[in-house]
Amino acid sequence: MKTIIKQISIALIAFFFLACNANNKKQTERYALNETIKTISKPDKQYIKVALLLDTSNSMDGLIDQAKAQLWEIINELSYAKCKDDKPNLEIALYEYGNDNLNAEEGYIRQVLAFSDDLDEISKQLFSLTTKGGNEYCGYVINTVLEQLEWNDSPDDLKLIFIAGNEPFTQGKINYKGASKRAHNNDITINTIFCGDYNQGISGYWKDGADLAHGDYMAINHNQETVHVATPYDDAILAQNNKLNKTYVAYGRQGNLKMKLQAEQDDNAEGYSNANAVSRTVSKSSHLYKNSSWDLIDASKDKAFKYETLDESELPQELKNKSTSEIKSYVSNKIKEREIIQKEIQKLNSKRKDYILKANKNNSNGLENAMIKAIKSQAKAKNYTWK
């Protein structure tokens, strides 16, 4: 009996010891998680990941207008990037900070959109931004972005933060130096864009914030109106956009809503000018504009897609009561039709770009020029090239 009791006691002690160790291990893991950046592995494909942090306080109406007006030209430039003979994917995250409408306890910061490749949704959220008052805490918003977003751990990925504002970089309870160094240690580059005088931005430590994360410091006139260059090819490109829209086949629960969103973002772009609508059309003809979550044509190109799993109730009217082979044939014809239209848009855009270059009307837009210049410069270190 004593032997049995002794064995039970030893077993209980061993169990207690293991439980304590497991608990300590969990606590260590939780602590480590708080000290590192969330990463996910995405092999076989390079990513350009851009987190855009915009000051939406009262004085920043011009900055938000520039972002809305110049979004598609920035995306178009990124669509020409190559890494190791492959075209990288693009994901954009959007944050606003410094707005009195935001939660003070959370540092007047809001994640508008986590990393996404849905360009229509990015446009929608950008157009939803409004400005109001506020306290701008740069260190706080950078630290929040590092904690909340999922950054890939691939060494080929280009991971960039762009933060734009016009108040001292030093404001807030979280020191910008620690946040900037933390980003650099995780291969994330911080680019700072001061909205105002170049030297004033330096004295406000915007350059220091970029230097600590090996990024670029830039100063722009955020109230400068975006220059849209009209060309003889614009009308032809917009005509192709109308044709392109007719190649989309909405399916699933969100299909019709997403198609409506597509049309709304066409309207938003055109609201700035025909030239801006042209830039969006060019984006829609690139590999970066993909809608496999609701468009049957894009979805059919995914490896995991299976026609047999389609729910007939979620198909458009023209595909109801059709056999699998009939649906495949319909989709195949739409793919060919879209590819012809996209190639024509790219051909017209090549002529459009040449026209702008020859007219010596080079890009003078503040936010767009600053971002593209920084991205291209930093991409060289990871062997990215532009065709």
N, C-alpha and C positions, 0 to 999 in steps of 0.2 A: 504493500500500500504506500509506504514512504517513497518507494521508487517511482510509483505512478505520479504522486503529488509533486515530486521533484521534477519529473519530466514535464508536467503541466506548467509548473512555475517557470522553467527554462523557456518553454514555448511562448508563454505570455510575455516574458521579458524580451524575447527576440522579436515578437510581434510589435511590442511597444517601441522598441528601438527602430525597427523598420518604418513604422508609422511616423515617428518623429523625423527620420531622415527624409521620407517622402514629402512631409509637410514643409520641411526646410527647403527641399529642392523646388517645390512649387512656389514658395515665397521668393526664392532666388530668381526663378524664371519670370515671375511677375515683375520683379524689380528690373531685371534685364530688359524686359519688354518695354518698360517705361523709359529706358535709357537709350533705346535703339530706334531706328526707323523701321516701319513696317515694310517688308519687301515680299514680292512674289516672284516666282521663277517663270519666265516665259521664253523657253528656248526656241530655236529655229527661226526666229523673226526678231529683227531689231525694232525698237520703239523710240520715237521722239516723244517725250513726255514734258508737257509745258504746263506749269501752274501759274496762272495769271492772277495777281493780287492787286485789286484796284481800290484806290481811295475813293469813297463815294460821299465824302463830306461836301458841304455847300459849294466850295470853290472848284469842284472837280467836274462840273457839267461838261466842260470842253474835252476833258480826258475821256469821259464815257462816250461822248459823240465820236471822238476819233476811233475808239475801239470798235464801235458799231460800224462805222463807215469803212474801216480798213481791215476788218476781220478776213474777208475773202481773199484779198491780195496777199496777206500773210500766209494763209493756208495754201494758196497757189504756189508761193515760193517754196514752201515746205514739200509740196508734192513733187518737186523736181529733185529732191535729195536722193542719194543712193549711198548704200553702205555695203561694201563687199559685193558689188554687182546686184544687190537686192534693194528693193524700194521699201524703206521702213514704214511701219504704221505710225499713226499720229493719235495721241490722246491729249486732251486739254481739260484742265480743271480750272474752275473759276471761283474766286473768293472776293467778297467785298469787306472793307473795313473802314472805320472812322465815321460811321453813320449813326446819328442819334436814335434812329429807329431800331437799332440792333441792341442786343442784350448787354448791359454794362458789365454784369458779372462774368460774361464770356469775352470781355475785352473789346466790345463793339466789333465783333467779327462774325461773319456768316459764310458757311460753305454753300455757295450757290449751286455748284455742280462738282461732284467728284470726277476723277479721270474718266473721260468718255470719248468715244470715236464717233458719236452721233452728232454730226455737224449741224443738223437742223435744231437739235435740242440746245446745243451750245449757242447758236444764234438767238434762239428764243429767250434763253436765260440772260444773255447779254442785253437784249432789248428790254428786259424787265427791270433793269437797274435804274434806280432813281437816287438823287442826292439829298442829304439833309445834315446840317451841322456836324458835330462829332469830334471825338478824340482819336487821333491816329497813333496806334501802337504797333510800330513796325516789327520789333522783336517778338511781340506777342503773336502776330499773325503768321510770321515765318515759322515760329515754333509749332503753332497749331497745324500748319500745313504739313510739316515734317511728321507729326504724330498721326494725323488723320488719313492722309493719302497713302495708297499702296504703291511704293516705288519698286520697280523691277531691280533684281540684283545682277542682271546681265551686264558685263563690262562694255558691251557694244552699245548699250542704250544711252541716249542723250537725255539727261535729266536736268531740267532747267526751271528755275523760279524767276519770274519777272514781277517786281513789285514797283508800283508807281504811286507817287504822292507828292505833297509839297510841304509837309511839316518836318521838324527835326527827327532824324532816325532814332534818336535816343529816348523818345517818350515811352512811357509804360513801365510796368513793374518787371518785365522780362527783358534782360539785357540783350541787345542785338548781337553783341560779340559772341556770346555763347551759342545763340541760334545759328549765326553764320558759320562758326567753326564746326558745329554739329552737322550742318549741311555738307560742308566740304569733306568731312570725314566719311560721309556716306556717298561721295561721288556726285553730289548734287550742287550745281552751280547757281549762284544767286546773282542776278542782274538787277541793278537799281536804276530807276528812271525818275529823276527829279523833275517835277513840273515847275520850271522857273529858271532863274539865273544859274549858270553852271557853277560859279564860285560860291554862290549861296548854298547850293546843294553840298558842296565839299565841306563848308563850314558847319553844315547840319549833319555831317557824318554819313551821308549817303554813299560817298565814294569808299569810305572805310568799310561799310557793310558789304559792298561788292568785292573789295580787295580780299577780305577775310575768307570769302568763298570762291576766290579766283574767277570772279565774274567781271562784267563790264559796268562802269558807271556812265550814265548818259543824262543829259539835260535836254528837255524839249519845251517848246512853247505849246502847252496843252490847249490854249485857246485859239490856235491857228486852225483855220478852216481847211478841211481835207480837200486836196486838189484832185479832181476826177478828170482825166484826160479823155475827151471824146475822139473816136476814130471812125474812119469810113466802114469799119467791119462790125461795128456794134450792133446794128439792126439785124444783120445776118446771123450773128451769134444768138441774139435774143429770139429770133425765129426758130433756131435750132433748139432752144430751151423749151419752147412750146411742144415741139416734136418729142423731145426727150421725156418730158413729163408724161406723155401718153404711153411710154413703154413700161411704166410702173404698174405692177399688179398687186394691189393690196390684198392681204389675207391675214387671218388670225383676228384675235379680239381687238387689237390696237390698229389694225390695218387702215381703216377709214380715217381714224383720228390722226394717224401719222401722215397720211397723204394730205390731209387738210393742213397739218403743220408745215409740210413742204411748201404748199402754196402760200401760206402766211409769211414764211421766210423769204420767198421770192418777192412778195409785196414789200417787206421790210427793207430789203436791199434796194429795190426800185425807188423806195421813198427817199433815198439819198440822191440817187441819180441813175440814169440809164447805164453809165459806165460802171457803177457799183453793182448793178444787176448783172452786167456782163461778167464782172469778176466772179460773182457767185455761180453763174452758169459754167464758167471755166472750172471752178471747183467741183461742180457736179459731174464734170466729164473726166475727173481724175480718179485714181485708185483709192483716194482717201475718202471719197463719198460713197459710203456703203450702208445699206439698209436691210440687212438680212433678217432682222427681227420682224419686219412687216411686209417687205417686198419679195414676192415669190421668185423673181428673177435673180436677185442677189442671194436669196436663201438657197437656191438650187446649186449654187457654186460651192457651198460649204460641204466639207467631206462627210460630216455627220448627217446631212440632209437625206431624208428618205421620202419619196413620193407616196409610198404606201401608208405613211402615218398621217397624211393630210386629213383633216376633218372637213367633210364636204360642207357642213353648215358654216364654216369660216372661209369658204372660197368665194370669190366674186361671182356674180350671176353668170358671166360668160363661161365659167368652168364647172358649174353645177351639172350633175348628171353626166359628167364626162368620164371616160375610162382613164386609167393611168397612162396608157400610151398616148391618148389624145391630149392629156395635160402636158406630158413631156414634149410633144410636138409643138404645142402652143408656146410653151416656155422657150424652147429652142429657137423658134422664129423671133420671139421678142428679144432674146439675147443678141441675135444677129442684127436686128434692127437697131438696138441700143448701141452696139459697138460701132456701127456705121455713123450714127449721129455723133457719138463721142469723138471719133476720129476727125469728123468734119469740124467740130468745135475746136479741137486742138490745132487743126490746120489753120483755121481762121484766127485763132489766138496768136499763133506764131507770127502771122502778118501784122496783127494788132501790136504786138510787142516791138516789132521792127519799126513800125510807124512812130510809136512813142519815142523810141530811141533816136531815130533820125530827126525827129522834131526837136531834139534836145530838151524834151520835157521829162527829165528824169524824176524819179520819185523824191519828192521833198516833204512827204508826209511824216510828221514827227514820230508817233508811236510805231507805225509800220516800219519806217526806216531804221529806227533804233533797235527794234526786235530782230529784224532780218539780219542786220549787220552783226549783232551779237551772236545769233544762232550760227551763222556761217563761220564766224571766227572760231567759236568754241567747238564746232563740229569737226574742224580739220584735225584736231587732236585725236579724234576717234576714227579717222580715215573716212569721214563722210565727204562726198563730192556732190557737185551740182551739175546736172547735164545742161 
